[in-house]
C-alpha cells in the first residue's frame, strides 16, 4: 500500500464556499464522463469530485435533462458533481450557470481547454484563449450570476510561452474563479508532446486559488511526481480514469494490486449501466469510446478494441468481452498510449 500518496490525496479541499472530499477529481470528458460512468465510479469510490461531459451553454437553459444525453444526472450525485459548459458569449454562459446552480450542482466549470476543430471553429473552448479580455469577461459574468464554486479548465494557449497561462490564471482569479484546472499543452498540440508540468508549478506560484494539475498522470509514480514537482493542490484524472476507474480508490485509499477479474467485471458493469441510461445508438457509441481506453490495459488490446468496433450492439460487445477474457490476459503496467486517443 502506498500510504504517502494516499495521505497527500485523501484530504479535503475548500473550493469557494464548499469542500470536496479529497484531492483527486474526474476530469471532464465528452462521451466518457457520462451518467452511467459516474454512477459506476461512485460505487467504486475514492473520487473527490466529478465533472460532467462538456455541455453547450446555449442549450442548457431549455435543455430537458430527462432526455438529454449530456446534460443529465442522478439527483444523489449533484453534491459531488460539477457541470462543465462551453461557449463564447458572457451573457449566454451566465444564463447556463444560473440553470446549473438552480439544479443543485456542486459547481460550474468553464471550458477553455477543448482544442478539437469542431469546438474551436465555433470560437469556443481553447479558441477563446486567443482573446484574453473575452475569456476574462466570461468568467466575470458567470461569477456575477452564481455563488456556487466556479472552475476554469484551460490550456497553455496557442503559443508555447509560459507567460500566457500565467497571465490567464491571474485574469481568471481576478474575475472570480475559485479554482483552476490547468493542462500545460498548447492548443494545437493534442498529445504529440509531453505536457510541461513546470508550467503548473509556475502557475501555482502566481495565484492564491487552488490549482489542479492535468496531463499524463497514469501511475502512482506519476501522481507522486506531479504533486512533488508542481506543488499543485490536486490532480484531475482523465484518460487513466476511463482505462482504470478504480484508480481513485486505489490512490486515495492506498489499496493494493488489482486482479484480472476486476477488468472484466468493470467492463460488464459499465456495459449494463450504459444500457440502462441510453438508447441503443447512443449506448453503443459510448461503450465503444470507453473500450478505446480500456483496451489499452492489455498486451493484445488492439485486437479487443477492433472487435468491439465491429460489434453491432451491446449484446455483441458483451460476447466479445467474454470471449477475450476466456484466457488470462497480460495486463500492462502502463497503458498503451497508442490507444489513448
N, C-alpha and C positions, 0 to 999 in steps of 0.2 A: 504494500500500500504506500502511496505517495503522500505522506502526511503534510509535507511542506507546501506542496501545491494546493492541496485541499484547504489548508489553513489560510492561505492567501486568498483563495477564491470564495470560500464559504463564509463570507462576511457581508452583512447588509450594507447598502449604499443609498444615501439620500439623493434623490433626483427631484429638484424643485421642491414641491410640497408633499412628496410621497417617498416611500422607501421600497427598493427592490431587495429581494431576499438574499441574493448573493451577487458575485461579480461576473457571472457568465450569462451572456444573453444570446438568444437566437437571432441571427441577422435576418433582415427581410429578404425574401427570395420569391420571385414570381413563379407560380405553378409548383412551388416546392413547400413553402411555409403556409400551407392552406389549413383549413379547419380540421381535416382528417389527420394530417401530420401532427398538428398541435395537440390534438386530443391524445394521440399515442405518446407524444413527448411528455405530456403532463403525467401520464401513468408511469412512464419510465423514471421521471423525477430529475431533480438537480438543476433545472433551468431557472435562473433568477428572473428573467423577463423575456417574453416572446414578442416578436414583431410580425405583423401581418404581411401578406403579399402587398406589392405596390398597387395602390388604388388611385384612380383618376379623380382629382379634386372636382372636376366638372360634373361628374355623375353622382358623387356621394350625397349631396343634399336631397336628391329624389330617388336614390337607389333603394330597391326593395331587398332588404337583407335576407328574406326568406327564400329568394330565388337566385340571388347573385352568386356567382362562382368565386368572387374575390372579396367583396365587402360583406362578409358573413362570419359568424362567430357563435360560440356556445356561451350562454349567459355566465356560467360559472368561471370562464377563463378571463373575463373582462378585467378583473383586478390585477391581472398579470400580463395584459396584452396592450401593446402599442400599435396604433394604426398608422401605416406609412402612406403618405399622399405625394402625388407629383402634379406639377402644373407650373405656369409662369405668370399668373395674374394674382397679385396680392389679395384682391377682393374675393376672388373665387377660392383661393386657398383658405382664407379666413372663414368663409361660409362652410367649407368642408370640415374645418377644425371644430366649428360650433356643433355640427351634427355629431361628430366623433365624441366630443365632450358630453353631449346630451345623452348619448347611448351608454356612457359609463366606462369608457376605455381608461386604462391607466394613463395613457398619454398619446401624443401625436408626434409623428416623425416626418420631417420634410426631406424628400429625396432630391439631393443634388449630386448623386453618385452614379446613377444608371447611365451607361455610355453606349447602349445599343442604338443602332441607327434609327429605328422606329421612334424612339423617345426623343433623341437629340434633334431629329429633323423637325420635331414639333416645338423646338426650343424649350424642352423640359429636361429634367434630370440634370446630368453633368453639364449640359449646354448652358444652363443658367449661370454657371460659374464664369462664363465669358463676360457677364455683365454684373460685376460685384455690387453696384448700388441696387440693382433689381433684386438680387439674392437677399441683400440686407432688408429691403423693403418687404419682401415676402415674409421673412422671419418676424419682423416687427409687426406686420399686420396680423399674423397668426397669434403672436403674443398678446396683442391687444384684445383679440377675440375670445381667448380661453385662458383659464388659470390652471389647467392640468399640465403636467410636465411636457416640455417641448424639446424634442431632439432634432438634430440636424445630422444627416449622414452625407458625407461628401468625399470627393477625391482630391488629389493634388491640384488638379486643374488641367489645362490644355498644354502647358509647358512644364518641363521638369525643373522648376525653380522653387526652392523651399520657401522663399518669402511669400509665394502666392497662397499656400494653405495657411500660413501663419496669419496673413492679413485677413483671410476669410474667417478664420477662427475667432479673431478679435472682433470682426464685424458681427458675427453671429452671437457672440457673447453680449456685446453691447446692445444688440437688437432684442435680447431677452431669452435666448436659448438657455435651457437648463443643463444640457449635456450634448456632447458631440461624439459621433462615431466616424472615425477617420480611416479611410482606405488609401494608403500612400502610394498610389499609382496614378500616372497621368491618364486622362480620359480616353485618348485614342488607343492606349495600350490595354487591351482586355486582360491578358495574363502572360504576355510574352516574356516579361522581365519580372524579377522578384520585387515585391513591394519594399520600399525604403523605410524600414522601421525607424531609422534615425529621425525621420521627419515627425513621427509620432512623439518621440522624446522632446523635440523642439517645440511642437505644438503644446505639449503638456506644460512646458515652462512658460508659455505665453498667456495661458488662460487660467482662470480660477475654477471654472466649472469642470465637472467630470469629463474625462476623455476615455473613450473605448477604442482600443486598437482592433483593426480588422485587416486580414490578409495573410494567407498561408500559415495558419496555425492548425496543424494536422495531428500533432502528437503532444504528449505531456511535456516533452523536452521543448517543443516549440512554444508552448504556453509559458513555461518557465522563462525562456529567453525573452519573450515579448515583455513579460512583466518586469524582468530584471533590466533589460536594455532600454525600455521606454519610460518606465515609471507610470504607465497608464493605470487608470482606476479599475478597468475591467476589460474583458475581451468579448467581442461579438463573433460568434462562430457561424460560418456559412456552409461551405461545401462538406466539411467533415461532419457537420451536424446531420446532414442528409445521409451520408455514407454510413455513419455510426451514431444513430440517435441516442444511444445510451451514454455518449461521451460526457454529457453534462453531469450525470450521476457519478460516473467514474472519476471525473476530475474534481468535483466539489466534495465528494464523499470518500474519495480515496479507495474505491473498490478495486479488486484485483483483475486478473486476465479474464477475457470473455471467451466462452466456449463456442464452438462452431454451431451448436444448436440454436444459439441466440440469433444468428444471422437469418436462418430460415424462419424461425418463429416471428422475428420482427418484420420480415418482408410479407409474410402471410397476414400478420396482424394489420399492417398498413393497407394491404390489398382489400381486406374485408371492410375496413373503416372508409376507405375511398368509395367502395361500392355502396356504402350506406349514405354517404353525403352528396354524391354527384350522379348525374345522369350518365349513361353508358359512354358517350363520346368524350365528355369531359373527364370521366373517371379513367378511361384508358390513356388519355394524354398525360394525366398527372402521374399515373403509375409508371408509364414509360420514362417520364422525366426523372422520377425517383430512381429507377433502375440504372440510369446512366451513371449515377454517382455510387449507388450501392454495389454495382458490379465491379467498381474499381478496387474493391477489397480483395479480389481473388486473382490467382495466377491466370486463370482462364476466363477472366471477366469479360473480355471482348466477345467470347462465344456466347456467354449468358446474355449480354446486352443485345447482341444481334438477334438472338432467338426471341427475346422479349419484343424487340422492334417489329418482328414478323408476326407476333401473336395478334389474332383478330379481336380478342376481347379479354376481359379479366379472367374468365374461366380458362382460356388458353394460357394466359400468363401464369396462373396457378399451376397448371400442368407442367409448364416449362421449369418452374422453380422446383417442384417435387422431383422431376427427373434430374435436374442439375445436382441436387443435394442427395441423390441416391448413393453417391460415393463421396467420401471425405474430400473436402476442397482445401487447397493450400491457401491460407489467409496471409496476405502481405502485411508486414509491419507498418508500412506506409502506403496508403492507397496509390494506385497507378494514376498519376496526374494526367496521362493521355486521355483518360476517360472523364476527367474533371473539366468539363467544358466551361 
